[in-house]
Amino acid sequence: AASGFDTPADFASAAVDIGLRLLAGEKPDLALKFFKAAETSLEAIVKGTPDSQAVEKAGYLQLLSIVRGKYLNNPVQAKADIERAITLRPQEKSITRLRDLIGREHGDVFKDKPTKN
């Protein structure tokens, strides 16, 4: 790939890692740019991954939810992402635990449990 990354998921993961390192180095403005780049990449990955690949798509949605909920202060979209992951893999307990974890930080948005489709 021209970017030097094997897949867009590799790029997203690297961008999150760099963002975390920048936060640790007390450079939040620069970290934000990497988290936004990860968000853009993950949005494209989720859009291009069919629901029939539920394990992969739910994983991308979980990472997207973390990026949006913890680092981009977008709890409404983070909730929507995690609920889509739960819909894809309703028996996967780690996804509901992640929802609860992010929900503790944004209680007002996560107050209601996901609706059944």
TIDO-106721 format. One record per atom (N, C-alpha, C): residue number from 1; x, y negated, z negated; chain; residue in one letter. Coordinates in Angstrom, 3 decimals. Each point is the difference from the previous one (the first is absolute). Last residue first. Layout:
BEGIN
+-----+----------+----------+----------+--------+---------+
| num |        X |        Y |        Z | cadena | residuo |
+-----+----------+----------+----------+--------+---------+
| NUM |        X |        Y |        Z |      A |       A |
...
+-----+----------+----------+----------+--------+---------+
//
This chain:
BEGIN
+-----+----------+----------+----------+--------+---------+
| num |        X |        Y |        Z | cadena | residuo |
+-----+----------+----------+----------+--------+---------+
| 117 |  -33.836 |    4.346 |  -17.942 |      A |       N |
| 117 |   -0.516 |   -0.265 |    1.352 |      A |       N |
| 117 |   -0.997 |    1.043 |    0.397 |      A |       N |
| 116 |    1.481 |   -2.154 |   -4.974 |      A |       K |
| 116 |   -0.001 |    1.209 |    0.827 |      A |       K |
| 116 |   -0.584 |   -0.348 |    1.354 |      A |       K |
| 115 |    2.694 |   -3.510 |   -3.297 |      A |       T |
| 115 |   -1.318 |    0.497 |    0.368 |      A |       T |
| 115 |    0.156 |    1.247 |    0.852 |      A |       T |
| 114 |    3.455 |   -1.885 |   -3.937 |      A |       P |
| 114 |   -0.296 |    0.044 |    1.433 |      A |       P |
| 114 |   -1.376 |    0.592 |    0.254 |      A |       P |
| 113 |    0.635 |   -2.555 |   -4.567 |      A |       K |
| 113 |    0.590 |    1.191 |    0.595 |      A |       K |
| 113 |   -0.339 |    0.008 |    1.483 |      A |       K |
| 112 |    0.397 |   -4.592 |   -2.894 |      A |       D |
| 112 |   -0.928 |    1.021 |    0.480 |      A |       D |
| 112 |    0.766 |    1.161 |    0.605 |      A |       D |
| 111 |    2.601 |   -3.584 |   -1.634 |      A |       K |
| 111 |   -0.961 |    0.354 |   -1.051 |      A |       K |
| 111 |   -0.927 |    1.133 |    0.422 |      A |       K |
| 110 |    3.797 |   -2.543 |    2.211 |      A |       F |
| 110 |   -0.096 |    1.455 |   -0.036 |      A |       F |
| 110 |   -1.038 |    0.499 |   -1.000 |      A |       F |
| 109 |    0.995 |   -4.679 |    0.606 |      A |       V |
| 109 |   -0.259 |    0.513 |    1.339 |      A |       V |
| 109 |   -0.284 |    1.495 |   -0.027 |      A |       V |
| 108 |    1.166 |   -2.206 |   -4.055 |      A |       D |
| 108 |   -1.220 |   -0.598 |    0.522 |      A |       D |
| 108 |   -0.374 |    0.561 |    1.363 |      A |       D |
| 107 |    4.150 |    1.307 |   -2.189 |      A |       G |
| 107 |   -1.231 |    0.588 |   -0.522 |      A |       G |
| 107 |   -1.276 |   -0.546 |    0.590 |      A |       G |
| 106 |    5.172 |    0.255 |    0.944 |      A |       H |
| 106 |   -1.012 |   -0.831 |    0.668 |      A |       H |
| 106 |   -1.396 |    0.485 |   -0.389 |      A |       H |
| 105 |    3.870 |    2.107 |   -1.747 |      A |       E |
| 105 |    0.588 |   -1.313 |    0.259 |      A |       E |
| 105 |   -1.014 |   -0.977 |    0.587 |      A |       E |
| 104 |   -1.170 |    4.517 |   -0.814 |      A |       R |
| 104 |    0.322 |   -0.605 |   -1.297 |      A |       R |
| 104 |    0.575 |   -1.397 |    0.170 |      A |       R |
| 103 |   -0.871 |    2.701 |    3.833 |      A |       G |
| 103 |   -1.200 |   -0.591 |   -0.588 |      A |       G |
| 103 |    0.245 |   -0.652 |   -1.348 |      A |       G |
| 102 |    3.331 |    2.536 |    2.207 |      A |       I |
| 102 |   -0.130 |   -1.313 |    0.626 |      A |       I |
| 102 |   -1.201 |   -0.735 |   -0.590 |      A |       I |
| 101 |    0.543 |    4.342 |   -1.558 |      A |       L |
| 101 |    1.186 |   -0.784 |   -0.344 |      A |       L |
| 101 |   -0.094 |   -1.413 |    0.577 |      A |       L |
| 100 |   -3.332 |    3.191 |    1.128 |      A |       D |
| 100 |   -0.136 |   -0.440 |   -1.389 |      A |       D |
| 100 |    1.169 |   -0.897 |   -0.417 |      A |       D |
|  99 |    0.174 |    2.014 |    4.250 |      A |       R |
|  99 |   -1.092 |   -0.976 |   -0.035 |      A |       R |
|  99 |   -0.161 |   -0.557 |   -1.410 |      A |       R |
|  98 |    2.989 |    3.504 |    0.556 |      A |       L |
|  98 |    0.548 |   -1.241 |    0.556 |      A |       L |
|  98 |   -1.060 |   -1.097 |   -0.024 |      A |       L |
|  97 |   -1.378 |    4.264 |   -1.223 |      A |       R |
|  97 |    0.877 |   -0.563 |   -1.043 |      A |       R |
|  97 |    0.614 |   -1.312 |    0.474 |      A |       R |
|  96 |   -2.544 |    2.437 |    3.043 |      A |       T |
|  96 |   -0.875 |   -0.651 |   -0.971 |      A |       T |
|  96 |    0.818 |   -0.571 |   -1.157 |      A |       T |
|  95 |    2.350 |    2.403 |    3.216 |      A |       I |
|  95 |   -0.560 |   -1.208 |    0.624 |      A |       I |
|  95 |   -0.914 |   -0.714 |   -0.988 |      A |       I |
|  94 |    1.903 |    4.163 |   -1.160 |      A |       S |
|  94 |    1.008 |   -1.060 |   -0.042 |      A |       S |
|  94 |   -0.529 |   -1.294 |    0.620 |      A |       S |
|  93 |   -2.591 |    4.106 |    0.036 |      A |       K |
|  93 |   -0.032 |   -0.752 |   -1.266 |      A |       K |
|  93 |    1.007 |   -1.151 |   -0.037 |      A |       K |
|  92 |   -2.747 |    2.628 |    4.007 |      A |       E |
|  92 |    1.384 |   -0.326 |   -0.361 |      A |       E |
|  92 |    0.034 |   -0.950 |   -1.198 |      A |       E |
|  91 |   -3.933 |    1.645 |    2.519 |      A |       Q |
|  91 |    0.443 |    0.911 |   -1.064 |      A |       Q |
|  91 |    1.405 |   -0.334 |   -0.517 |      A |       Q |
|  90 |   -2.214 |   -2.393 |    3.703 |      A |       P |
|  90 |   -0.733 |   -0.188 |   -1.261 |      A |       P |
|  90 |    0.470 |    0.892 |   -1.152 |      A |       P |
|  89 |    1.725 |   -1.983 |    4.711 |      A |       R |
|  89 |    0.483 |    1.107 |   -0.843 |      A |       R |
|  89 |   -0.645 |   -0.074 |   -1.372 |      A |       R |
|  88 |   -1.290 |   -3.059 |    3.483 |      A |       L |
|  88 |    0.713 |    0.991 |    0.813 |      A |       L |
|  88 |    0.395 |    1.233 |   -0.808 |      A |       L |
|  87 |   -2.001 |   -3.684 |   -2.195 |      A |       T |
|  87 |   -0.977 |    0.588 |    0.921 |      A |       T |
|  87 |    0.646 |    1.096 |    0.849 |      A |       T |
|  86 |    2.761 |   -2.550 |   -2.784 |      A |       I |
|  86 |   -0.821 |    0.914 |   -0.803 |      A |       I |
|  86 |   -1.038 |    0.691 |    0.885 |      A |       I |
|  85 |    2.591 |   -3.371 |    1.961 |      A |       A |
|  85 |    0.837 |    1.178 |   -0.282 |      A |       A |
|  85 |   -0.788 |    1.039 |   -0.792 |      A |       A |
|  84 |   -2.038 |   -4.113 |    0.782 |      A |       R |
|  84 |    0.077 |    0.750 |    1.263 |      A |       R |
|  84 |    0.831 |    1.260 |   -0.203 |      A |       R |
|  83 |   -0.199 |   -2.951 |   -3.586 |      A |       E |
|  83 |   -1.283 |    0.695 |    0.155 |      A |       E |
|  83 |   -0.051 |    0.774 |    1.316 |      A |       E |
|  82 |    3.719 |   -2.709 |   -0.856 |      A |       I |
|  82 |    0.035 |    1.177 |   -0.875 |      A |       I |
|  82 |   -1.316 |    0.771 |    0.085 |      A |       I |
|  81 |    0.335 |   -4.056 |    2.442 |      A |       D |
|  81 |    0.970 |    0.984 |    0.486 |      A |       D |
|  81 |   -0.044 |    1.272 |   -0.839 |      A |       D |
|  80 |   -2.604 |   -3.691 |   -1.366 |      A |       A |
|  80 |   -0.558 |    0.605 |    1.217 |      A |       A |
|  80 |    0.936 |    1.085 |    0.539 |      A |       A |
|  79 |    1.528 |   -2.533 |   -3.634 |      A |       K |
|  79 |   -1.097 |    0.880 |   -0.408 |      A |       K |
|  79 |   -0.606 |    0.705 |    1.215 |      A |       K |
|  78 |    3.236 |   -3.262 |    0.784 |      A |       A |
|  78 |    0.628 |    1.175 |   -0.620 |      A |       A |
|  78 |   -1.070 |    1.002 |   -0.419 |      A |       A |
|  77 |   -1.383 |   -4.182 |    1.599 |      A |       Q |
|  77 |    0.414 |    0.881 |    1.088 |      A |       Q |
|  77 |    0.665 |    1.258 |   -0.541 |      A |       Q |
|  76 |   -1.256 |   -3.171 |   -3.160 |      A |       V |
|  76 |   -1.210 |    0.402 |    0.727 |      A |       V |
|  76 |    0.364 |    0.969 |    1.123 |      A |       V |
|  75 |    3.452 |   -2.091 |   -2.648 |      A |       P |
|  75 |   -0.662 |    1.157 |   -0.602 |      A |       P |
|  75 |   -1.247 |    0.463 |    0.743 |      A |       P |
|  74 |    4.453 |   -2.854 |    0.784 |      A |       N |
|  74 |   -1.211 |    0.142 |    0.806 |      A |       N |
|  74 |   -0.775 |    1.211 |   -0.517 |      A |       N |
|  73 |    4.691 |   -1.901 |   -0.992 |      A |       N |
|  73 |   -1.137 |   -0.558 |   -0.745 |      A |       N |
|  73 |   -1.271 |   -0.030 |    0.846 |      A |       N |
|  72 |    4.549 |    1.866 |    0.906 |      A |       L |
|  72 |   -0.568 |   -1.060 |    0.828 |      A |       L |
|  72 |   -1.231 |   -0.646 |   -0.643 |      A |       L |
|  71 |    2.500 |    3.618 |   -2.139 |      A |       Y |
|  71 |    0.990 |   -0.961 |    0.465 |      A |       Y |
|  71 |   -0.552 |   -1.148 |    0.839 |      A |       Y |
|  70 |   -2.584 |    3.762 |   -2.121 |      A |       K |
|  70 |    1.061 |   -0.350 |   -0.952 |      A |       K |
|  70 |    0.878 |   -1.156 |    0.463 |      A |       K |
|  69 |   -3.737 |    1.703 |    2.674 |      A |       G |
|  69 |   -0.474 |   -0.207 |   -1.375 |      A |       G |
|  69 |    1.055 |   -0.487 |   -0.956 |      A |       G |
|  68 |    0.953 |    1.046 |    4.678 |      A |       R |
|  68 |   -0.976 |   -1.084 |   -0.102 |      A |       R |
|  68 |   -0.393 |   -0.306 |   -1.441 |      A |       R |
|  67 |    2.995 |    3.576 |    0.847 |      A |       V |
|  67 |    0.591 |   -1.237 |    0.514 |      A |       V |
|  67 |   -0.964 |   -1.162 |   -0.191 |      A |       V |
|  66 |   -1.602 |    4.283 |   -1.054 |      A |       I |
|  66 |    1.010 |   -0.451 |   -0.967 |      A |       I |
|  66 |    0.591 |   -1.335 |    0.439 |      A |       I |
|  65 |   -2.960 |    2.087 |    2.959 |      A |       S |
|  65 |   -0.711 |   -0.483 |   -1.184 |      A |       S |
|  65 |    0.972 |   -0.523 |   -1.060 |      A |       S |
|  64 |    1.767 |    2.110 |    3.797 |      A |       L |
|  64 |   -0.563 |   -1.299 |    0.369 |      A |       L |
|  64 |   -0.736 |   -0.619 |   -1.185 |      A |       L |
|  63 |    1.561 |    4.362 |   -0.483 |      A |       L |
|  63 |    1.115 |   -0.945 |   -0.005 |      A |       L |
|  63 |   -0.484 |   -1.401 |    0.345 |      A |       L |
|  62 |   -3.196 |    3.401 |    0.230 |      A |       Q |
|  62 |    0.446 |   -0.178 |   -1.383 |      A |       Q |
|  62 |    1.136 |   -1.016 |   -0.072 |      A |       Q |
|  61 |   -1.538 |    1.316 |    4.240 |      A |       L |
|  61 |   -0.962 |   -0.887 |   -0.672 |      A |       L |
|  61 |    0.383 |   -0.249 |   -1.458 |      A |       L |
|  60 |    2.507 |    3.107 |    2.468 |      A |       Y |
|  60 |    0.258 |   -1.357 |    0.500 |      A |       Y |
|  60 |   -0.933 |   -1.003 |   -0.674 |      A |       Y |
|  59 |   -0.730 |    4.516 |   -0.988 |      A |       G |
|  59 |    1.284 |   -0.444 |   -0.541 |      A |       G |
|  59 |    0.345 |   -1.417 |    0.438 |      A |       G |
|  58 |   -3.800 |    2.110 |    1.814 |      A |       A |
|  58 |   -0.240 |   -0.367 |   -1.396 |      A |       A |
|  58 |    1.289 |   -0.492 |   -0.654 |      A |       A |
|  57 |    0.304 |    1.687 |    4.368 |      A |       K |
|  57 |   -0.704 |   -1.279 |   -0.015 |      A |       K |
|  57 |   -0.268 |   -0.461 |   -1.430 |      A |       K |
|  56 |    2.011 |    4.265 |    0.660 |      A |       E |
|  56 |    0.881 |   -1.089 |    0.405 |      A |       E |
|  56 |   -0.697 |   -1.352 |   -0.143 |      A |       E |
|  55 |   -2.585 |    3.830 |   -0.866 |      A |       V |
|  55 |    1.100 |   -0.080 |   -0.975 |      A |       V |
|  55 |    0.897 |   -1.193 |    0.321 |      A |       V |
|  54 |   -3.595 |    1.048 |    3.004 |      A |       A |
|  54 |   -0.414 |   -0.616 |   -1.267 |      A |       A |
|  54 |    1.140 |   -0.151 |   -0.994 |      A |       A |
|  53 |   -0.951 |    0.715 |    5.115 |      A |       Q |
|  53 |    1.288 |    0.126 |   -0.692 |      A |       Q |
|  53 |   -0.147 |   -0.636 |   -1.385 |      A |       Q |
|  52 |   -3.649 |   -0.237 |    2.813 |      A |       S |
|  52 |    0.266 |    1.443 |   -0.053 |      A |       S |
|  52 |    1.366 |    0.299 |   -0.628 |      A |       S |
|  51 |   -1.521 |   -4.456 |    0.944 |      A |       D |
|  51 |   -0.508 |    0.525 |   -1.272 |      A |       D |
|  51 |    0.248 |    1.499 |   -0.127 |      A |       D |
|  50 |    3.309 |   -2.941 |    3.125 |      A |       P |
|  50 |   -1.387 |    0.470 |   -0.026 |      A |       P |
|  50 |   -0.384 |    0.550 |   -1.376 |      A |       P |
|  49 |    3.610 |   -3.925 |    1.314 |      A |       T |
|  49 |   -0.045 |    1.359 |   -0.537 |      A |       T |
|  49 |   -1.445 |    0.469 |   -0.072 |      A |       T |
|  48 |    1.450 |   -4.473 |    1.371 |      A |       G |
|  48 |    0.382 |    0.999 |    0.990 |      A |       G |
|  48 |   -0.038 |    1.442 |   -0.478 |      A |       G |
|  47 |   -1.022 |   -3.797 |   -2.848 |      A |       K |
|  47 |   -0.878 |   -0.113 |    1.170 |      A |       K |
|  47 |    0.287 |    1.101 |    1.020 |      A |       K |
|  46 |    2.822 |   -0.377 |   -3.743 |      A |       V |
|  46 |   -1.331 |    0.482 |   -0.402 |      A |       V |
|  46 |   -0.943 |   -0.019 |    1.196 |      A |       V |
|  45 |    4.252 |   -1.848 |    0.674 |      A |       I |
|  45 |    0.089 |    1.446 |   -0.187 |      A |       I |
|  45 |   -1.371 |    0.579 |   -0.345 |      A |       I |
|  44 |    0.431 |   -4.667 |    0.288 |      A |       A |
|  44 |    0.079 |    0.614 |    1.331 |      A |       A |
|  44 |    0.042 |    1.520 |   -0.107 |      A |       A |
|  43 |    0.108 |   -2.445 |   -4.002 |      A |       E |
|  43 |   -1.299 |   -0.202 |    0.647 |      A |       E |
|  43 |   -0.017 |    0.684 |    1.367 |      A |       E |
|  42 |    4.084 |   -0.114 |   -2.335 |      A |       L |
|  42 |   -0.935 |    1.002 |   -0.525 |      A |       L |
|  42 |   -1.389 |   -0.141 |    0.605 |      A |       L |
|  41 |    3.295 |   -3.228 |    1.127 |      A |       S |
|  41 |    0.366 |    1.309 |    0.527 |      A |       S |
|  41 |   -0.987 |    1.076 |   -0.448 |      A |       S |
|  40 |   -0.523 |   -4.317 |   -1.781 |      A |       T |
|  40 |   -0.280 |   -0.008 |    1.434 |      A |       T |
|  40 |    0.290 |    1.363 |    0.623 |      A |       T |
|  39 |    1.174 |   -0.624 |   -4.533 |      A |       E |
|  39 |   -1.454 |   -0.002 |    0.175 |      A |       E |
|  39 |   -0.362 |    0.081 |    1.481 |      A |       E |
|  38 |    4.517 |   -0.541 |   -1.131 |      A |       A |
|  38 |   -0.456 |    1.365 |   -0.304 |      A |       A |
|  38 |   -1.505 |    0.105 |    0.216 |      A |       A |
|  37 |    1.855 |   -4.233 |    0.384 |      A |       A |
|  37 |    0.427 |    0.826 |    1.141 |      A |       A |
|  37 |   -0.439 |    1.445 |   -0.200 |      A |       A |
|  36 |   -0.734 |   -2.962 |   -3.539 |      A |       K |
|  36 |   -0.912 |   -0.305 |    1.109 |      A |       K |
|  36 |    0.360 |    0.812 |    1.244 |      A |       K |
|  35 |    2.846 |    0.324 |   -3.702 |      A |       F |
|  35 |   -1.277 |    0.651 |   -0.309 |      A |       F |
|  35 |   -1.025 |   -0.271 |    1.109 |      A |       F |
|  34 |    4.137 |   -2.159 |    0.323 |      A |       F |
|  34 |    0.146 |    1.428 |    0.244 |      A |       F |
|  34 |   -1.288 |    0.758 |   -0.306 |      A |       F |
|  33 |    0.176 |   -4.634 |   -0.904 |      A |       K |
|  33 |    0.120 |    0.206 |    1.451 |      A |       K |
|  33 |    0.110 |    1.492 |    0.329 |      A |       K |
|  32 |    0.039 |   -1.339 |   -4.535 |      A |       L |
|  32 |   -1.336 |   -0.111 |    0.588 |      A |       L |
|  32 |    0.035 |    0.247 |    1.506 |      A |       L |
|  31 |    4.054 |   -0.347 |   -2.472 |      A |       A |
|  31 |   -0.660 |    1.307 |   -0.167 |      A |       A |
|  31 |   -1.367 |    0.003 |    0.676 |      A |       A |
|  30 |    2.347 |   -4.063 |   -0.266 |      A |       L |
|  30 |    0.564 |    0.869 |    1.026 |      A |       L |
|  30 |   -0.639 |    1.392 |   -0.062 |      A |       L |
|  29 |   -1.239 |   -3.025 |   -3.304 |      A |       D |
|  29 |   -0.435 |   -0.529 |    1.299 |      A |       D |
|  29 |    0.509 |    0.860 |    1.147 |      A |       D |
|  28 |    1.293 |    0.977 |   -4.586 |      A |       P |
|  28 |   -1.369 |    0.384 |    0.376 |      A |       P |
|  28 |   -0.453 |   -0.516 |    1.355 |      A |       P |
|  27 |    4.445 |    0.989 |   -2.811 |      A |       K |
|  27 |   -0.188 |   -0.722 |    1.260 |      A |       K |
|  27 |   -1.393 |    0.307 |    0.542 |      A |       K |
|  26 |    2.702 |    1.956 |   -3.916 |      A |       E |
|  26 |   -0.694 |   -1.278 |   -0.247 |      A |       E |
|  26 |   -0.054 |   -0.889 |    1.246 |      A |       E |
|  25 |    1.542 |    4.676 |   -0.520 |      A |       G |
|  25 |    1.020 |   -1.041 |    0.094 |      A |       G |
|  25 |   -0.573 |   -1.393 |   -0.148 |      A |       G |
|  24 |   -2.846 |    3.734 |    0.020 |      A |       A |
|  24 |    0.922 |    0.261 |   -1.104 |      A |       A |
|  24 |    1.108 |   -1.051 |   -0.034 |      A |       A |
|  23 |   -2.950 |   -0.131 |    3.615 |      A |       L |
|  23 |   -0.705 |   -0.385 |   -1.233 |      A |       L |
|  23 |    0.910 |    0.178 |   -1.211 |      A |       L |
|  22 |    1.632 |    1.518 |    4.075 |      A |       L |
|  22 |    0.005 |   -1.462 |   -0.049 |      A |       L |
|  22 |   -0.744 |   -0.519 |   -1.227 |      A |       L |
|  21 |   -0.052 |    4.601 |    0.848 |      A |       R |
|  21 |    1.355 |   -0.408 |   -0.377 |      A |       R |
|  21 |    0.100 |   -1.522 |   -0.100 |      A |       R |
|  20 |   -4.019 |    1.844 |    1.584 |      A |       L |
|  20 |    0.177 |    0.302 |   -1.424 |      A |       L |
|  20 |    1.375 |   -0.441 |   -0.496 |      A |       L |
|  19 |   -0.909 |   -0.381 |    4.613 |      A |       G |
|  19 |   -0.815 |   -0.944 |   -0.772 |      A |       G |
|  19 |    0.161 |    0.209 |   -1.498 |      A |       G |
|  18 |    2.004 |    3.090 |    2.899 |      A |       I |
|  18 |    0.732 |   -1.266 |    0.003 |      A |       I |
|  18 |   -0.762 |   -1.048 |   -0.800 |      A |       I |
|  17 |   -2.164 |    4.103 |    0.579 |      A |       D |
|  17 |    1.195 |    0.169 |   -0.830 |      A |       D |
|  17 |    0.798 |   -1.301 |   -0.082 |      A |       D |
|  16 |   -3.687 |    0.144 |    2.913 |      A |       V |
|  16 |   -0.447 |    0.003 |   -1.393 |      A |       V |
|  16 |    1.209 |    0.094 |   -0.927 |      A |       V |
|  15 |    0.877 |    0.399 |    4.547 |      A |       A |
|  15 |   -0.401 |   -1.371 |   -0.310 |      A |       A |
|  15 |   -0.480 |   -0.113 |   -1.444 |      A |       A |
|  14 |    1.041 |    4.275 |    1.694 |      A |       A |
|  14 |    1.214 |   -0.796 |   -0.201 |      A |       A |
|  14 |   -0.350 |   -1.435 |   -0.379 |      A |       A |
|  13 |   -3.553 |    2.844 |    1.150 |      A |       S |
|  13 |    0.603 |    0.445 |   -1.257 |      A |       S |
|  13 |    1.254 |   -0.814 |   -0.320 |      A |       S |
|  12 |   -2.073 |   -0.723 |    4.141 |      A |       A |
|  12 |   -0.854 |   -0.484 |   -1.092 |      A |       A |
|  12 |    0.601 |    0.356 |   -1.357 |      A |       A |
|  11 |    2.144 |    1.703 |    3.864 |      A |       F |
|  11 |    0.161 |   -1.452 |   -0.110 |      A |       F |
|  11 |   -0.796 |   -0.539 |   -1.179 |      A |       F |
|  10 |   -0.538 |    4.499 |    1.058 |      A |       D |
|  10 |    1.334 |   -0.229 |   -0.563 |      A |       D |
|  10 |    0.240 |   -1.490 |   -0.195 |      A |       D |
|   9 |   -3.894 |    1.251 |    2.194 |      A |       A |
|   9 |   -0.115 |    0.287 |   -1.432 |      A |       A |
|   9 |    1.344 |   -0.187 |   -0.693 |      A |       A |
|   8 |   -0.291 |   -0.365 |    4.730 |      A |       P |
|   8 |   -0.517 |   -1.190 |   -0.688 |      A |       P |
|   8 |   -0.149 |    0.215 |   -1.512 |      A |       P |
|   7 |    3.714 |    2.952 |    2.329 |      A |       T |
|   7 |   -1.442 |   -0.169 |    0.146 |      A |       T |
|   7 |   -0.434 |   -1.323 |   -0.641 |      A |       T |
|   6 |    4.644 |    1.083 |    0.467 |      A |       D |
|   6 |   -0.566 |    1.115 |    0.747 |      A |       D |
|   6 |   -1.491 |   -0.175 |    0.257 |      A |       D |
|   5 |    3.505 |   -4.115 |   -0.417 |      A |       F |
|   5 |   -0.754 |    0.880 |   -0.883 |      A |       F |
|   5 |   -0.633 |    1.089 |    0.841 |      A |       F |
|   4 |    2.379 |   -3.647 |    1.899 |      A |       G |
|   4 |    0.982 |    0.728 |   -0.796 |      A |       G |
|   4 |   -0.655 |    0.927 |   -1.007 |      A |       G |
|   3 |   -2.030 |   -2.856 |    3.541 |      A |       S |
|   3 |    0.169 |   -0.635 |   -1.300 |      A |       S |
|   3 |    1.100 |    0.647 |   -0.830 |      A |       S |
|   2 |   -1.462 |    1.689 |    4.309 |      A |       A |
|   2 |    0.773 |   -1.229 |    0.141 |      A |       A |
|   2 |    0.277 |   -0.669 |   -1.341 |      A |       A |
|   1 |   -0.611 |    5.362 |    0.570 |      A |       A |
|   1 |   -0.841 |   -1.183 |    0.000 |      A |       A |
|   1 |    0.884 |   -1.244 |    0.000 |      A |       A |
+-----+----------+----------+----------+--------+---------+
//
